[in-house]
């Protein structure tokens, strides 16, 4: 019987410790130490750990289901997570309305006061404040639908478009609204989201975006009347128009620009 080089390379004087198994490989032997629990049993190497045993298809499926988590599905950019997120945002807005009613509408003083220095903070605070439950009820469905669309579009697009429309509509309201008015509500942001969704479909030319824009127009086409001046209306149309145009601008900026094509015979810059 010829001894393999791997077996002969192990010194005879180096005995493995109790409870160890010598595994001879192609290059050199390896000493595998077993846990005390495994050594204390009947000495069966296969009983080192139950998890190391090969699992059948049913056992593997049961273990995958047991280890599955709902967290990936509830991310804000996934449809279920976006719905949960917007439900939480609307719940917060309704809570603010309730607190304002309890405080005898003292929070409304933080709205936009046109051309007054103490009205400048309203540019940031006005979209989360509403005059009463009726105003918020009118904004609830558009906020839910457009907010959901913006969330599944991506957090970066949501943050950029929302911040731009938020500031543009608030600044125009502060500059151009009647001096005796108090501007409240998230309508400027909602119109900005509407403009972005329409512009993204027009400039991006993707079938999914076009389908979303058509569905939005079928449901919310009446909102476009809010972009026109109307006598006796309690809403400031110019602020809503500013948000809408800002949404269109960012829809073009984010999805409509195309890289310039180099002329034949000229090298493109890196």
Secondary structure, DSSP 8 states (H G I E B T S, - for coil): ----HHHHTS-TT----TTEEEE--SSS-EEEE--HHHHTTT--GGGS-GGGS---HHHHHHHHHHH--STGGGSTTSHHHHHHHHHHHHHHHHHHHHHHHHTTSGGGGGSEETT-GGGTTHHHHGGG--SSHHHHHHHHHHHHHHHHHHHHH-HHHHHHHHHHHHHHHHHHHHHHS-TT-EE-SSHHHHHHHHHHHHHHHHHH--HHHHHHHHHHHHHHGGGGGGGS--TT-SS-HHHHHHHHHHHHHHHHHHHT-------TTS----
